[in-house]
Amino acid sequence: MDHRALFLVLPLAALLTGCSDELPQPQELPPPDVVSIAEARALTTNEYTQIEGFVSVTPGTFVTATGDFGFAVQDDTGGIYVSLYDELKILIGAKVRVIGQIQQVSKQTVLVTNASGPEILQGVEAVTPKDVATGDVDESTEGQLVRVKGLVSKAIVEDKPYGIKAYVDDGSGEVEIYVCFKGDKPLIDTTKLTKGTAVEITGFAQQYLDRYEIAPRGTADLVLTPPPSP
């Protein structure tokens, strides 16, 4: 069983009162107000919320590691992973509105929704990665698209069938690069990640238990760069 998979069960509330044979009619609750992603991330577990933002990771990109068809959204205040168990097609940069429930999965903040949750809005915006030091990939960057530059610091470690671990360090501290699979191939060419190679890596900053990682989305997220000057 995938030790990284997001197995989430939403609470089901049912209220049966008295001895009547009639069940109470379900009440339609108004949707929660739209808040910034930073405000949504600050909510407590199980709270419902609504966000708007632009897609930085398309649905299903990390399915081999997460076990779902989730995607990522960000705005000017932050980013968040949206857990989704129904496959949808949403393009990078699309503007979306999502209603869901805040959960903590392997210590990562996620917004759990369903197929009717994401609504595609008018507008498209290029989501540019935030340049950060390898040692600064932490809670402050979780959920965002980030970019690091540095040297591959050790040999890759296979974590099949879920992914492959690589490591990059720019001198500020090592960060793990978690490469998921698409089919039977990793999303980036991990054969290029030999120890000592200078690279630029773009990806989704995520948390898994007590470590923070960067998850590349595809081949364009790996760039070989000239080695730093001595």
N, C-alpha and C positions, 0 to 999 in steps of 0.2 A: 504494500500500500504506500502511496506517495506520502512521504513524511512531511512534505511541504504543502500539501493540498489544503485548500480552504474549505473545510467542512463546516458550513454555517447552518444553524437551524433558527429560523425566526420564531419568536414566541407567538403562540396562538392563543388569543384571549377569548373565552366563551363564558357567558354569564347566564346561568339557569336559576331562576328564582321561583319560590313558591311551589305549588303542586299543580299548577295549570298545565294543560296539555299543549298550550300555545307557546311556541318559542318566541323570545323577544326579537323584534325586527332589527336587523343590523343598521347602524347609523352611519351615514356618510360624513366623515370628518372633513372640514376644509383643509386644503393643502397648507403645509407650514409656509411661513414667509421665506422668500429667497434671502439667503445670507451669503457672506463671502466664504470662500473655502477655509480661510483661517478661522473664522467663527465656527464653521461646521466641525473642524478638527478639534476645537476646544470643548465640544459638547461631551456629555457623559455617555457611556455605553448604553445602547438601546434607545437613545433619543432619535426622533424622526426629524429630518431637516430637508431643505431644498436648496440646491446650488445651481449656479450657471457658470460655464467656463468653456475653454477650448480644449479639444482632445489632443493629448500629447502621446498617447499610446493607443493603438487601435485594439478593438475587442479581440480576445483570443490569442494575443501575441505571446503571452506567458502561460498558456494552458498546460504545458507539460509540467510546470512547476507548481501552478496554483490549483489545477484541477477545475478551473472555471473559465468563462469567456469574458472576463473582466477587462476593463480598459482604464485609462487614467485621464484626469481632467485637471486643468489648472487655470487660475486667474492671476491678477496682479498681487494677490496676497499669499498664494501658496498652491499646493497641488494635493490630489488625493486619488487613491486607487478605488475604482468602483467595481464591486464584486457582482458578477452577472452570470447566471447559469443558463441563459438562452443565447444562442449565437446571433449576433447582429452585425451588420456592416455599417460602420461609421468611419469616415475618413479622418486622417490627421488634420488638425486645424478647424474641424467643424465645431460650431457653437452648439452646445447642448444644455438642456435643463434636466436635472435629475432629482427625483425624490427618493429618499431611502433612509435607512437606519444605520446609525453609527455603531460600529463594532470594533473590537480589538482582535486581530487574528495573528497569532504568533508575535504579539506585541506591536503589530503594525495597525495604524488607524485606517479603516476601510469604510466605505459607504455601500451598504448592501441594498440592491434594488432588484427589479425583475424586468421582463421584456417590455412591459408597459411603462416602466420608469423613465428611461431616457427619451427625451423629446428633442429632436433636431430643430434648431432655430435658424433664422436667417443670419448670415454673417460667417465669414471664415477669417481666421487669423493665424499667421505663422507663429508657432510656439518655438521660441528660441531657447536653447539650453543656457543654464546659469553656469558660468565658469567658477569652479571651486577647487581648492586644494584637496588632494587625496585624503589628508587627515581631517578635513572639515565636512566629510559626508557623515551626517549625524541627524539627530531629531530635527534640527533646524532646516534640513534640506529634504526630509522624508516627503515623498509624494510629488516631488518636482523633477523636471527634466534637467539634468546636470551634465557638465562636461569636465573631464579631468585630463591632464597631460602628465606623463611620467614614464618611468622605466618598468617593464615587467620584472617583478621582484623575485619570482620563484616559478617553478614548473607548474603547469596546469594540473588540476585534480579532477578526475572524472566523477560525476555524481549521477550516473545513468540510472534510470531513464529520464531523470528530471532535468539535468543540466550539466554544465561544466564550470568549475571554479577557476578563475584566473586572479592574479594579484598585481596591482600597480602601485608604485610609490613615487612621489615627486620630492621626497625628502621630508615631508611634513607628517608622514605616517602612511602605512599601507592600507589600501582599500580593496575589498573583494569585488571582483567583477563576476556576476552570476549570469552565465550564458545559457538561455533556454534552447530547446530544440524546436525545429519546424520539420515535422516528419521525423526522419532519422538523422537530420543534419543540424548542427548548431546554427543559431541565427547569425553569428559572425564566424569568420575563418579563424578558429582557435589554433590552427597550425602555425599561424604567424606570431602567436604570443609566446615566443621563446624567451627565456630569461635574458634580461639585458636589452631587449628591444624597446626603442622609444615609440610610444603610442599616444594617440589621442582617443579617448573613449567617451562617447555620449550615451546616456541611458537614464532610465528611471531610478531614482534614489529610493530604496526600499529598506524595510527592516525585517529581519527574520530572527526571532528570539533576541539574543543579546548582541547581534552584529548588524551593521549597516552595509548595504551592498549597492552596486550599480548594475542594472539589468539593461543591456543593449537591446534595441528593437529590431535591428537588421544590419545588413552588410555596410550600409553607409555610416553606421555608428562606430566603426573602427577605422582609424586613419593612422598609417605609419608615418612617423615624423623624423626629422633629422635628430640625431642624438645631441644632447646638450653639450655646449662647449666646455672643454676642461677648465 
